[in-house]
Amino acid sequence: GLYRGYHNYMQQFTSVNTDRLKTAIQVPGADPEAAVSEIKRWGNAPWAAAVWVHLKEGLPIDDPSLEPIFATINELNLPLVHHSFFFEPPYFPGYKDIWGNTVVPRTAAHPWGAARLFAYVILSGMLDRYPNIRFGTAEVGHGWLPNWLIRLGFNKSYVSGVTPDLKYTPLEYAQMGRVVCAAEPFEGPAMTKACVEILGEDCLMHQSDYPHGQSWFPETAKEVMEWDIWPNFSKDALQKH
C-alpha cells in the first residue's frame, strides 16, 4: 500500500511539469509479484525515469527470485537506480562499529552499498542477460569507482569457477555506459577528470544533491560547468555531466 500510495502521489506531484519532474518507481524486492505489477502499471508514466528495488536484509540483488523484476525492467527499457543508506540495509561492513563517531561509518557506508551492488549486478551476468538494463547510483561519490571496477575485474579472472563468464570486463561495462555513477561536485575537478579518463564520458552523471546545503542552489550546475577540465574531452562531455 505504501508503494502504491507513493506512486499515486508522484503521478499528481509531477503533473505540473512532466518534462522537468522525474522520479524512480519504488518496488519491494521481498514481493516480486507486487513489484512487477507496479512497474508495469507505471513504467510508461512520464515521470518514471528508473526503478529502485528495495532489498530486505539478506536478499542479494542477484537472487533468482528477482529475475521477473529485471525481465520487466528490461522489457520497458528502464534503468535500475540505487541510493545507499547508513543504518538501513544493505548494511556495510562494520555498521555496528560506530563508537560514537558517525563521520567514519557514514563515509564508508554509501560507497560500500553502491560498490557491493555494482559488483553483484555485473558478476551475476545480469547485464548480458538483459541488454536494456543500465544500473546507476546516486550520492555515493565517484572517485572510488575506477579502482573498484579494476580490482573486480582482476579478482573475477583470478578466482575461477565462482561467477559466470561475462561478455565484457567490469571496466568495459562502465565504459559502455551500462553502469553509471552520479558525480558529487565536492570531490572536485581532478578526481572527476581522472574518472572520465579511465571510465569514459558515459559513466558519470551530474547530481545537484538538492535540497541539501551542498547543492549550491540555485546554481547547482554552475560550479561543475566552470571547471577547467572540460576542454580535455569531447564537446559533448560537459553536457553529459
C-alpha positions in Angstrom: 0.0 0.0 0.0 2.8 2.4 0.8 4.5 1.8 -2.6 1.2 2.3 -4.4 0.4 5.4 -2.5 3.8 6.9 -3.3 3.3 6.3 -7.0 -0.2 7.8 -6.9 1.3 10.8 -5.2 4.2 11.1 -7.7 1.6 11.0 -10.6 -0.1 14.0 -9.1 3.0 15.9 -7.9 4.9 15.7 -11.2 1.8 16.5 -13.3 2.6 20.3 -13.1 5.7 19.8 -15.3 6.4 16.2 -16.6 9.3 17.4 -18.7 11.3 18.5 -15.6 9.9 16.4 -12.7 11.0 12.8 -12.7 11.5 10.1 -10.1 12.0 6.4 -9.7 9.4 3.7 -9.4 9.9 2.1 -5.9 9.3 -1.6 -5.6 9.8 -4.2 -2.8 12.3 -7.0 -3.6 10.6 -9.1 -1.0 7.5 -9.3 -3.1 8.5 -9.7 -6.8 4.9 -10.2 -7.9 3.8 -6.9 -6.4 7.0 -5.3 -7.8 6.3 -6.4 -11.3 2.7 -5.2 -11.1 3.8 -1.7 -10.0 6.5 -1.5 -12.7 4.0 -2.5 -15.4 1.5 0.0 -14.1 3.8 3.0 -14.0 6.6 2.0 -16.4 5.4 4.3 -19.2 4.4 7.2 -17.0 6.1 10.4 -18.0 7.7 10.8 -14.5 9.1 7.2 -14.4 12.8 7.6 -15.0 14.1 4.4 -13.4 13.3 1.6 -11.0 14.6 1.3 -7.4 14.4 -2.2 -6.0 14.4 -2.2 -2.2 16.1 -5.3 -0.8 15.4 -6.7 2.6 18.5 -7.6 4.7 20.0 -10.9 3.5 18.5 -10.7 0.0 21.2 -10.2 -2.7 20.3 -8.3 -5.9 21.2 -11.3 -8.0 18.8 -13.7 -6.1 16.8 -15.8 -8.7 13.5 -14.7 -7.2 14.2 -11.2 -8.6 14.5 -12.3 -12.2 10.9 -11.4 -13.1 11.5 -7.9 -11.9 14.6 -7.5 -14.0 12.9 -9.0 -17.0 10.1 -6.4 -16.7 12.6 -3.6 -16.3 14.4 -4.8 -19.4 11.2 -5.0 -21.4 10.3 -1.4 -20.5 13.9 -0.2 -21.1 14.2 1.4 -17.7 17.4 1.7 -15.7 18.0 0.4 -12.2 19.0 3.0 -9.6 20.3 2.8 -6.0 20.9 5.2 -3.2 22.9 3.9 -0.3 22.0 4.3 3.3 23.7 4.4 6.7 21.7 2.3 9.2 19.3 0.6 6.6 20.0 -2.5 4.5 22.0 -3.3 2.6 24.4 -2.8 5.5 28.1 -2.1 5.1 30.9 -3.9 6.9 31.3 -2.7 10.4 27.9 -1.0 10.6 27.8 -1.8 14.3 31.2 -0.4 14.9 30.1 3.2 15.2 31.8 4.0 18.6 30.0 7.3 18.8 31.6 8.8 15.7 29.2 8.9 12.8 31.6 10.6 10.4 33.7 7.5 9.7 30.9 5.0 9.2 28.9 7.4 7.1 31.9 7.9 4.9 32.2 4.2 4.4 28.6 3.3 4.2 27.5 5.0 1.0 30.3 3.8 -1.3 30.2 0.3 0.1 26.4 -0.1 -0.6 27.0 1.0 -4.2 30.1 -1.0 -4.7 28.5 -4.2 -3.5 25.5 -3.7 -5.8 27.8 -2.8 -8.8 29.7 -6.0 -8.2 26.8 -8.3 -8.0 24.9 -6.7 -10.9 28.0 -7.1 -13.1 29.3 -10.5 -11.9 25.8 -12.1 -12.0 25.7 -11.7 -15.8 22.6 -9.6 -15.5 23.8 -7.0 -18.0 24.4 -9.8 -20.5 21.0 -11.4 -19.9 19.1 -8.1 -20.1 20.7 -5.9 -22.8 18.4 -2.9 -22.0 19.3 -2.7 -18.3 21.6 0.0 -17.0 22.5 0.5 -13.4 23.2 3.8 -11.7 23.9 5.0 -8.2 23.5 8.4 -6.5 25.0 10.2 -3.5 27.8 7.7 -3.1 30.8 9.6 -4.5 32.6 8.6 -7.7 36.4 8.6 -7.1 36.3 5.0 -5.8 34.7 3.6 -8.9 37.6 3.1 -11.3 39.7 1.3 -8.6 36.8 -0.9 -7.6 36.0 -2.0 -11.2 39.7 -2.7 -12.0 40.0 -4.7 -8.8 36.7 -6.5 -9.5 37.9 -7.4 -13.0 41.2 -8.8 -11.7 39.6 -10.9 -9.0 37.0 -12.1 -11.5 39.8 -13.6 -13.5 41.9 -14.7 -10.5 39.2 -16.6 -8.7 37.9 -19.1 -11.2 34.7 -21.1 -11.2 32.7 -18.7 -8.9 30.9 -16.4 -11.4 29.6 -17.0 -14.9 31.6 -16.0 -18.0 30.9 -12.4 -19.0 31.0 -10.7 -22.4 33.0 -7.8 -21.1 35.1 -6.8 -18.1 33.6 -4.7 -15.3 35.6 -1.7 -16.5 34.2 -2.2 -20.1 30.6 -2.2 -18.9 31.3 1.2 -17.3 33.0 2.5 -20.5 29.9 1.4 -22.4 27.6 3.4 -20.1 25.9 0.3 -18.7 26.9 1.2 -15.1 26.7 4.9 -14.2 27.7 6.8 -11.0 26.4 10.2 -10.0 29.4 12.5 -9.6 29.5 14.6 -6.4 30.9 18.0 -7.0 32.7 18.2 -3.7 35.2 15.5 -5.0 36.4 18.2 -7.3 37.7 18.5 -10.9 40.9 16.5 -10.5 39.1 13.4 -9.3 36.4 13.8 -11.9 38.9 14.2 -14.7 40.7 11.0 -13.6 37.4 9.1 -13.6 36.4 10.3 -17.0 39.8 9.4 -18.4 39.6 5.9 -17.1 35.8 5.2 -17.3 35.0 7.2 -20.4 32.5 10.0 -20.9 29.3 7.9 -20.4 29.9 6.6 -16.9 29.4 9.8 -14.7 26.3 11.9 -14.4 25.8 15.2 -12.6 23.8 15.3 -9.4 22.8 18.5 -7.7 22.0 16.9 -4.3 19.1 19.3 -3.9 17.8 20.2 -1.3 20.9 19.5 0.7 23.1 22.5 1.6 26.0 21.3 -0.6 23.8 21.6 -3.7 24.6 25.4 -4.1 21.0 26.0 -5.1 20.0 27.6 -7.4 23.4 27.4 -9.2 23.5 23.7 -8.9 25.4 23.1 -12.1 27.5 26.3 -12.4 30.3 25.0 -10.1 30.9 22.0 -12.3 30.4 23.9 -15.6 33.2 26.3 -14.6 35.8 23.6 -14.0 38.7 23.8 -16.4 38.8 20.1 -17.2 36.2 20.0 -19.9 38.3 21.2 -22.9 40.3 18.0 -22.4 37.3 15.9 -23.6 34.8 15.9 -26.4 32.3 18.8 -26.9 29.6 16.5 -25.5 31.3 15.7 -22.2 30.1 18.7 -20.3 26.6 18.2 -21.5 26.6 14.6 -20.4 27.9 15.5 -16.9 
